[in-house]
């Protein structure tokens, strides 16, 4: 098991590339170590100096009087490999490489990084010999709990309950500055750089194993240990999901990740050499893991503040108190668009508000305390709402009007927050006048935003994480799939060929192998074989071309349905033969006959293998409806039964499943059973890259896989 304790809690540190030149990286890092209050031994290494910052220097790593717990490398990339070998020979097992010029710099840098990885692997035979390397091309890390700061940035040494993991040093520097300005402390900030060795999963595992809750809580904070992440790539998607789920069941995880556009993907490759997966898949994976995705840097900062300072709402019901009608009405729109709910106050609450507020004030939600409201009137309204169990969170809007007591109101809000513990988010709208109120709110650790839409969005994402946490803690279903011992027989045969696309007859065989209902079918070498099939199975039947070249048979005239007589059978067979004659002569193109399934609701079930997160399942309206309505509902395999039911309920076609406008509904349990079998098929056949059943027909007789396609890796 990986042990990073001596990486982040070292008793001694060696700095290769230490310098007395204040402009050089080695000087900045050394100063930060000393200024952080680090109480262990420091060994600066420099080829010419005898002392730096009052510390004895060493020319060679082998000359050090003891084995440092942590080595820092702050020299040009071309010298790093030689130095790393010496560090390993000495016995140091934890290394931070600040140096840039590796895979992010092009082909030469990539070759250098590959050699770096070879050195690490060569010297990491087992857990006892493992060399832990952070970087290269990273900013280092800060541990304010210890304390130690091994970065060349300007971080805040204020202790707090936030943890940060960043692949970008520049993002880290921005967070340092933002945290200082907003008087927000953090416990640990770890930058990853190129992730040659240690990656986000290693650090998340370290965070999970090292519970720092008791060390970081103070009055006014959320009682949580949130983790904010900036990642440009994810190394092992499945491991990322598994460890994130464990963390998210207790503490918020929020992620800022670029890659929504092709342009940003290209930019990432030149920045940290990252390769990005499909962005829509990331959204599915994050939901599975209980991670909140940030829409941008502003959103990232906002979530860091609210998760660090404020309690998580128990639900989506929000009450708004404002001294201005316009911002309150606008906020109502934001509440609706973010999926929150304005509370309908009961009679008791309305009567209470009416008792304290002027006649012209609004006692409905949003509550308008009017522009002349002093702190006392605000307090009466807030106190009334804060004890209402139907109110899960409060948003307080303040505009700087002539009579507004900005600081006094902020003090009152802070006091009530401490007293009652219900989530309160503020939006003090303005500039220089409200800044003094924001300072007071910061003192009480009450999040405040200049624009109400940011406040509403933050509350919505807090509520979203609360729902994720509850789901992760309640849903303890075993999601292990009943994976078959080997590939389906048909897939085994394909292992010896280069063919990737399977024909529809082969797909039918595989589906049947996994217990999925398919109607009787056969390949027909001639019309007599088709007639024999009809004698055994009766009309009506379907004829289609079974070919690995024709994945979209209906679009190319390769499917004929509703055949209910010998004459129609002969005519259809002849039509398909003509199409086959114009196809290649590979001998793989045949005519398939199939018993036609009675009409019913048409659905689609499919999967696609993502290079980062594995297999993604898709469910929605199938057949003709698949092209008419956008109904793509995605989940990360394996899905529990509860997750499958939720997937179905969230689909547009679910209205038809339940029975739309008086029409008879369908048995959704049959869909759940089919999806469970389908995902088992995908998991037990790792050579499947893509697969879908379209249409699936759900009728009174059962649920049937009518047609499908399958593509191998």
N, C-alpha and C positions, 0 to 999 in steps of 0.2 A: 504494500500500500504506500502511495506517495506521501512523504512527510515534508511539509513546507514550513515547519515551525522555525527552523534556523534560518530560513530565507527571510521571513518577515519579523522574526524576533532574534536577530543575531547578537551574539555577545562580543563579536569582533568583526571588523570590516577592513578589507584591503581595497585600495583605490589605485588601479593601474592607469596612469596618465594624470596623476595629481599635478597641479600647477599653481605657481604663485601669481601668474598672469591673470588678473581679474576678468579678462575678456574670454578666457578659455574655459571650455566645458569642465575640465578637471578641477578648476578653481571653484566654479559655482557649486559643483556637487559636494566638494569638501566643505565649503562654507555652510551649505544646507545641512550636512550631517552634524556639524558642530552646533549650529544655531538651533537645531531641533531638540537639543537636550539629550542626545544619545550618550549613554553612560558607559559604553563598552570601549574596547581598544580600537584605535584607528591606525592603519598602516598605509601611509601614502607611498606610492612608487613613482620615482622620477629618475631619469638617467643622469641628471647633472646636479640637482639641488641636494643639499645635506639636511635642510629642515624646511618645512612649509607650514605656515600658521602655527609655529611653535612645536610641530611634531617631527620626530626623526623620520627621514625618508629612506627608502631602500631602492637599490638599482635593479634587483632581480627578485622574482617571486620566491625562488628557492632560498633566498637569504632571510626570509621572515623568521622571527624567533618562535612563532607558533603557527598552527594551522587556522587561518581565519574561517569563521562560519560563512562569510559572504564575501565574494569578490566582485568588484565593479570594474568594468572595462570602458575607458573613455579615451580611446586612441583610434587612428584611422583604420578602416576596415581591413586593409591589406596586411596589417600586423596582428589581427585578432586571433587567427587560428594558432599561430605560434605561441602566443601568450596563454590561450586557453589550455593548450597541452601542458604548459608549465603549472598552471593553476590546478589542473587535475592531478598531475604528478605529486604536487605538494599535499593533496588530500582534501582540498576545498570542494564541496559538493553543490554549492549554490552560487550562481553567477548571474549578474545583470549586465547585458551588453547594450550600451547606449549607441554605439557606432552605427551610422547609416552607411549605405553603399552596398547593400546585399540585394535580394531579389527584386526589391522595389526600384532598383537602379538599372535593370536590364539584364541581358544574357550573361555578362561577365559577373555581375553581382549574384545572379541565380546560381552560377557554377560555384561561387565562393560559399554561398549559403548551403548548398548541397554537401560540400566538404565539411562545413561546420556541423551539419546534422550527422554526418558519418562519424565525426569525432565523438559527439555526444552518445550515439548508439554504441560505438565501440567500447566506451567506458561505462556503459549502463547495463551490465549483464543481468542484474536482478535489483530488487528494491533496496538492498543494502549498499549497492554500488552506484545507484542512480545519480546522474548529474542533472541538476535542475537549472535550466537556463531560461531567463526572462529576456525577450528580445529576439534578435537585434533590432536596431532602429526604434528603440523605445525611450520613454522619458524616465523610467524607473518607477519607484513606488514610495508611498508615504504611509506610515503606521503611527497615527497620533496617540494610540493607546499605549505604546511602548515607552517612549516615543523614538522614532527614527524617520529621517527624511533622506532618501537617496535618489533625488531627482535634480535636474538642472532647470526646474521651473521655479515659480514663486508661490508655492502653496501656502494655505492658511494652516497654522499650527493649532487652531481651535478644535478641541475634541467635540465630537457629536455622534449621532447614531446612523449617519449615512455611510454607505459603502459605494465605491465607484470602481468600475472596470472599464478601461478604454483601450481601444486599438490605436487611437490617435493621440499623439502627444499634444497637438495643438488644441484639440477638444479639451484635454485635461487642463491645459493652461487657462483656457477660458473658464472652466468650471472653478478653478482655484480663485480667479479674480471675482467671479460672480458670488461665490460662497462668502468671500471676505466682505464684499459690499452689502450682502444681505444678512450678515452676522450669523451664518449657518456653519456649523462645524461638521466634520466627518471623522470617521474612525480610520478607514483605510482607503487609499486610492492606488490602484494597481494598473499600470499601463502594459500592454502586451506587445506592441510593435508587430514584427513579422510573424510571431508565433512559431518559430522554428521548432521549439520544444514545448514549453508551457503554453497552454491555450486557455480559452474561456472556461472550458469544462474542468480543467485542473483547479482554476481559481475558484469557481463556483463550489466545487467539492470541498476545497479548503474553507470557504465561508460557511458551508453547511456544517462541517465538522467542528468549527470554532464558533460556538454561540457566544456572542459578546453582548447580549441583551442587558445583562446586569451591570455591565461596565459603561453603558452609553446612555442610560435613561436619566432624565432630569425633569423637573416640573415644567409642564407645558408641552412636552414632546408627545409623539404619537404612541409611545410604548412599543414601537416596532423598530426593526433594523432593515430599512429599505436598501435595495441594491440597484443602482442605476448603471446601465451598460451602453457603451457606444461600440458597435461591432460592424466591421465591413464584410466579414465572412464568418461562417460557423464551420468548425472543423469536422465534428462528428454530430450530426443532427440528432440521432437517436439518443446518444449520451446526454446531449444538451437538454433534450426534452425530459429525460429521466431525472436528472439532478435538479433541473428547474422546478419540476412538479413538487419535489420534496421541499424546496425552499419556499415556493409560492403558497404552500399549505400553511405557512406561518408568517412569512414576511413578503412585502411587495417586491416584485421584480419589474423594472420598466426598461425598455430597450429603444434606443435610437439606432436605426440601421438604414443606410442608403441602399440604392439598388432598384428603385422602382422604374427607372428609365434605363435604356441601353447606354445613354451617355454617362450616367453615374457609374454603371458597371465598368465601363472603359476607364473612367477616372480612378476608380478604386484599384484597378490592376497596376496603374502607374504609381499609386500612392503606397500601398503596402503589399502589392503582389497578390491581392485577394481575388478569388474566383467566386462569383455570386451565383446562387441558385435562383429558381423562379420566385418572384416576389409574392405572388398570390399564395404559393405554398407556404411561405413564411408566415403569413397571417393565420393560416390554418394551424400550423405548428405552435405558434405562440399562444393561441387560444387553448390548445391542448395542454400546454405547459403552465397556463395561468399567468402569462407575462403580458403586461400592458405595453402596446407599441406606441411610441411617441411620433407625432406628425412632423416634428422639426425641433430645432435647438430650443426655441422658446418653450415649447411643450415639455421638453426634457427638463429644463430648469424649473418650470412650474410644478411638475410632478415631484421633483426632488424636494421642493419646499413643502408641498402639502403632505407627502408621505412621511417626511421627517417630523413635521410639527403637529399635524391634526389627526384626530381619531377618525377611523373609518366609519362612514354612515352605515346604519343597519338596513337601509333600503334606499329607494330612489325618490322618496317623497321630500320635496324641498319647499321651504318657506322663504320669501323674500321680504325684507324690510328696507324701505328707501325713503329719502327725503325729496325725491324728484320723480315725477310721473313718467317722463320720457325714457330714462334708463331702465325703469322698472318694467315698462311695457316691452321694450327691446329685449330685456332679459327673459321675459316670458317666451318669446320666440326662440331664444337660445336654449331654454330649458326643454322645449318640445323637440328641437332638432337634435339634441344630445341624448334623447331617450330618458330624461328625467320626468318627474310628475309634480306639477304644482298641487300642493295639498288643498283639499276642500275643507276649510275649517268647520268644525261642528258648532252647534249653537252656543255651547258653553264658552268656547274660545272666542267666538264673535262678540258675545256679551261682555266678556272680559276686556277685549280690545276697545269696545264702544265706551266702556266705563272710563278708560284712561285717555283716549284720543279725542281731538276736536271733532265736531260734527262733520266738517269738510273732509276729514281724513277717510281713507278707504280701510275698512275692516276685513276686506276680502284679500285674497292672495293674488298679486303682491300687495303688501300692506304699505300704504303711502302715509307717512307720518307728517308730511307737508314740509315746505321749504324753511319754515321758521322753527323747526324742531330743535330743541336743545337736547343735551345728553340725557336729561331726565325722561323726556318723552320717548326717545329711542329705547331707553332702559325698560320702560313699562311695556312696550311692544315686544321687545326681545324676551323679557322674563315670561310673558304670557305664552309665547310660542315655544320657548325652550323646554317647558314642562309638558308640552303636548306630545303624547306618545306617537301620534300620527306623523309628527314632523321628524324626519330622519336627519336633516341638516338645515342650517340657516345660512343665507347669503345676505350680508348687510351692505347696502349701497349708500355711499355718502358723497354728496357733491358740495363743494365749498361755497355756500351761500352766505349772505351778510351775517346771519345770526348763528351760523353753524359753529358749534364748539368742537373743533376737530380733535384736539388732543384729549380733552375731557371725555369725548365719546369713545375714542380709542381705548383710553384707560378703563372705562366702564365695560367695554366689550371683552377686554382681556380678563378683567375680574370675573365676569359672568362665565367665561370659558373655563377658567380654573375651578369655579364653584360647581358648575353643572356637568362639564365634560362632554357636552354634545358638540358635534362638529360645527364650527363656524368659519366661513370663508368671507373675506371682505373684498369689496371693490370700492376703494376711495378714488374717485375719478377726478383727474386734474393734473396739476404739475407742482409748482413750487409751494402752493398753499397747503396741499394735502401731504407733502413730504414729511412734515413734522408728525402728522398722525401715523404715517407708515413706520416711522422710527419707534413710536410707542408700541404699535402692533408687533413689530419685530422683537421688541423686548419681551412681550408676552408670548411670542412664537405663534402669532395668529397670521396665517397667510393672507396677503392683500395684493390685489392686482389692479392696475390702472384702468383696465377695460373689463366690463362685466362678462363678455363672452369667454375670456380666459378663465375667470372664476367658475363659471358654469361648467366649462369643459373639464376643469380640474376636479370638480365635485363628481361629474359623470364618470371619470376614469377611476376615481377612488371607489365609487359604488361598484363599478365593473370589476375591480380587483376583489372587492369584498364578496361578490358573487362567485368569482373564480375560486377564492379560498374556500368558501362554503361547499362548492361542488367537489373540490379536490378532497376535502375532509369527509364528506358524506358518501361520495361515490367510491366505495372500496371494493368494487367488483373485480374479480380476477379477469384480466384481459389477455391472459395467455391463450394463444390460439391452439386448436387441436391440429397441429401440423403433421401431415402425413410423413411417413418415414422416407419416402423418395419421390422423385418426379412422377407425374402421370406417364403412363406407358408411351403415349403419343409424343410427349415432350422428350422423353429419352431417345426416341428415334430421331428427333430433330437435332440432338446434340452432335450427330455425326455429319451434319450438312451445314452449308453456309446460309440456308434459307431462313429469313427472319419472320416473314409473314406466314401465318397459318391459314389454311382454307376453312370455310365454314363447317365442313363435315368434321374436320379435326377438332375444331372448337366445340362442336356438339359433343364429341366423345369425351373431351376433358371436363366439360360441365357436368355430364352424366356421372363421370368418375367421382365427382365431389358432391353427389347427392342432389344436384340441381335438376329440376324437372325439365325435360325436353320432350317434344312430341316425337313419335316414331319417325325415323328418317333412314335413307339409304342412298348410296351412289348408283346411278343408272348408266351403264355402258351403252344401252340401246333402249328403244321404246318398249320392247317386250319386258325388260326389267321394270320399267315404270308401271306397266299394266299389271304385272305380277304384284307389285307393292300395293296397288289399288285394290286388288282382289283380297288381300290380307287385311288392309286397313280402311278401305272404303273411301269414297269422296266426302268432303272436298279435300284437295291437296294443293300444295305449293310446289312449283319448280323454280330452282335457282341455280346459277352458275357457282360452283364451288371452286374457287381459284385463289391462290396466294397473291395474284396480281390485282384482284378485284375486291378491295376492301369496302367500297361503297357501291354495292350491287344495285340498289334501287335507283341511284342516280344514273347508272349506265345501262339501264334496261335489263339487268341481270336477274330480276325477280318477277315471277308471274303468279298472282294469287287468284283464289276463287275458282279454281279448276274443278268443275263438278260433272264432267262427262268425258267419255273416251274421245270424242271429237275435239273438245277443247284441250285435252291432254296431248293429243297428237300434234295439234297446231302449236301449242306452247313449246313442246319438245323441239319441233322443227325450228322455231324462232331462236331458241337458245343455241341450237347447234350452229346456226349461221353466225352468231356472235363469236362462238368459240373458234370457228374456222378463221376468223380475222385476228385472233390472238396468236401468241407465239406457239411454237410446236414443242413445248417442253414436256407435254404429256401430263402436266399437273392440273389441267383445266377439265373439269367434268361437270355433269349435270347431277344435281342433288334433288331428290324428291322428299317431301315432308308432309306429314298429316297437318292440315290447317287447324289452328287453334281457334276456338270460338271467340267472338269479339269480347272485348273488355277494356279496362283502363290500361293504356300503354305507358310504360315507364322506361327509364334507362338507368343502368348501374354500370359503373366503369371504374378503372383505376389507371394510374400512371406512376411510374417509378421516378422519384426525384433524387438527384445525385447527392443531396445533403440529408434530407429527412426520410427517405425511403418511400414507401407506397402511399399514395393519396387516393382515397375513395371518393367517387362522385355519384350523387343520386339526384334524380329530377324527373321531369316530364319527358316521356320518350315518344318514339314514332314521329308522326307529323308535328306534334306539339313541341318536340325538341328543337325544331327550327323556327317555331313561331314565337315562343316565349323564352326569356332568359331565366332558366331555372337550374342553376348549377350550385349544388349544396355539397360542400367538401368536408372531409374528415380525414384525420391521420390514422392509418391502420397500425395497430389494432384498435377498433372501436368497441367499447362495452355496449351491452344491450341498451342501457340508458342513453348513451351517446347516439346510438342509431335511432332510437325513438325521437330524440330531440332533432336529429338531422331531418327525419321525415316530417315532423311537425313544423319545422321552419321552411319547408319547401312550398312553392306556389301550388304544386299539384295536390298538396294535402287537403285543400278544400274539396277536391273531387273524391279523394280517398274517404273523407269523413261523410260525404254526401252533400252536394251543393244544391241549394234551392229546392229542397224536397226530394232530390234524386236519392236513390238507394246508395249507401256507402259500401266500402269494401273492408275486408279483414286486414288491418295493418300488420297483425302478427305474422302473416305470411310473408310480407315484405321484409320484416325484421329477420325472420328465419333465412330468407334467401340471401340477404346481405351478409349474415354471419357465415353462411356456406361460401359465398363468393370471396370474402376476405380470407377465409381459410385456404381457398384455392390459390389465391395470390401469394400468401405467405409460404405455402408449401411448394411453390414453383418459382424459385428466385430468378429463373431465366426469363420470366414474363416482364417485359418493359411496359407494355400497354395492353389493356383488355377492356372490352365493354360488351354488355348484353343490351341490344337495342333492336326491336323492342322486347321488354318484359311485358307479358300480358297477364293482368290480374282479373280473373273472372270467377264465376260461381263454382267452376270445376277445380280451381286452384290457382297457382302462379306458375307461369311457363316462360322459360328462356327460348324465345322464338328464333333469334338470330344473334350472331356475335362476331367479333373480330378479336384477334390476338396477335401481338407483335413481340418477338423475342429479342433479347439483348444481342 
